[in-house]
């Protein structure tokens, strides 16, 4: 079997994991949640986050037992470098939306090999669409292949932002807002990445952990989008970063404004 | 025929108008748009806004020839009071989203008789859901009856806001943001009202014209939500207002914070 054929099989397998986990999320959607605060009352974790992560970790362990797994809720490994196979998972991204809205949340999985992004997946759970693929496969929204979105400038697009960063005017974000066509706040990094992948927003800026951007970075770069720190330097895959994902022209516009 | 039966007939008629107009919007969705700026480059109007309004005005004129019509794009009447039958329409709400995203936009219609809200409709065009009804009919999302959302406090919910009002900290909106569970920015008053009607947000604050809030006000009040100016005083149906729609408890929390 060629490497590409193997990747296509893995792609189908991962989409299956996400669909299976989604089924239980949807089946239990209106059950009472067990909600705990992590760093603050706006940073939550639920029994569903934890259950999803356990199922995804188990699926990855069975499929790729030598790999390291970096997961938001800690049921993976303590990962200190990107050597070999590293799976990065966010079992429920946008937990506050999940708790308050039962909408606008995502699940994400990615596979890096020796630091290189190989496969990335973002599932919009309520719309039941998996955006996924990688450099060898292209990017697909379920069965539909995505083309690179138009390379629009900051001025011509809508920019996704973090609410706290906008309020605190970090990186002159209020001036960047004024220079754009407007800002939007969704509250889920996964859904924001989807907006950029599909050309509905020309960018997104937020303070993110590796599991928030690992999958989106692979998909975005495959679609000729830029993913860096807000100052234009490379992101660190093992720590938090202020991340900018955007079209190339918007990237130039924003990096010029904050320097 | 009873008054309620007549209203149910009118309800079905209005839902039909919206569905008919939606069909042409969807059919032409990827055609080139003719876009003009109104007050600024962030305040747009397209050929679709204008065509939708003409069709809705024609339908209303045929059905209720004596009525006055207040429409965003000016093909209605110059309305100076709320006496008699007044129809208020927004043929395409969230035009910037429509232009940039082809998503997250709405159409709205309402009927006021002698200043009293009788029927209101908000259509989420891309999701093909009409939220509509009134005091005599209840509120339905297509065929599904909506119950009043839980009366949650500011602290426990997500608040929809206007981006410019947040950045300029109008009404201490940054402190209100901090006191809530978080803010969201969608960019369409119609879609924001839907979020509040369905309990996905506990409120929404923005500077709105009558066609932005006339339909939502009828539906919100029917679901035991409050619709006032941000300072708690009644809205003026014939001019712009800084509007707050929210649960009762969130309304108290916000009005107390801004006084």
Interface residues (C-beta under 8 A of the other chain):
Chain A: X41 X42 X96 X97 X100 X101 X102 X103 X156 X157 X158 X163 X166 X167 X174 X177 X181 X182 X183 X184 X185 X186 X187 X195 X200 X201
Chain B: X41 X42 X96 X97 X100 X101 X102 X103 X156 X157 X158 X163 X166 X167 X174 X177 X181 X182 X183 X184 X185 X186 X187 X195 X200 X201
